[in-house]
Amino acid sequence: MRQLAVVAALEALEAGDVALAEAILLAAREDGPSRPHRVCPECGLRFDWPGQREAHVLNVHGLEEAA
């Protein structure tokens, strides 16, 4: 569902309707994450998007294994 919201917001921006794009994105944000948060095993930070935790663990903590 979120992917559809992003596409709709992009289309609204393309049409020059910034207010509609903002409304679409804010409504999508209120839906909450589509899956549970992923938590960093080192510091406990929480991430919503795929790949965020792995990138954080590698870049911040320097750990090769981000699983």
N, C-alpha and C positions, 0 to 999 in steps of 0.2 A: 504493500500500500504506500509506503514512504517513497518508493521509487516513482510511483505515479505522481505523487505530490511534487517531487523535484522536477519532473518533466513538465507538469502543469505550471509550476512557478517559472521555469525557464521560458515556456511559451508566452506567459504573461509579460515577462521582461522583454521578450522579443517584440511583442506588440506594443511595448511602451507603457504598460500598466504596472507601475512599481507597487502601488497600493495593493493590487490583487495578488501580486507575487508575494508580498510580505504577509498578507492574510493567509495564503495557502501554506507558507512555510511555518508560520506561527501555529496554525492548526495541526500541522504534521508533528511539530515538536511536542504539542500537548498530548499526542497519542502515546508518548513514551517510547522507550526502546522496544524493538520488536523481539529482543531476546535478552536474557539476563546479562548484567554487567560482568565484564571480565576483570579480575583483580590482579594487580601486580604481586607476584610472590615475595618480592623484596620489601616494598614500601606500602603496599595496600591501596595504591591509587586505583580508581575504577575507570574502565573504558567502555564505551558503547559501540564503537565501530570496529569492524574486522580489521585486524592488523595493527591497531593502535597499541595494544598492550605489548605485542611482540616487538614493535619498533621502539617503544619506551624502554623495555627491558634491555634491549641490545644497545641503544644509544645512551641511556642514563646510567645503567648499572654495568654495562659492558659484558653482559653474560651472553655467551653464544647460544645456549639453550633457552629459548623463550617459551617453550611449551609449558 
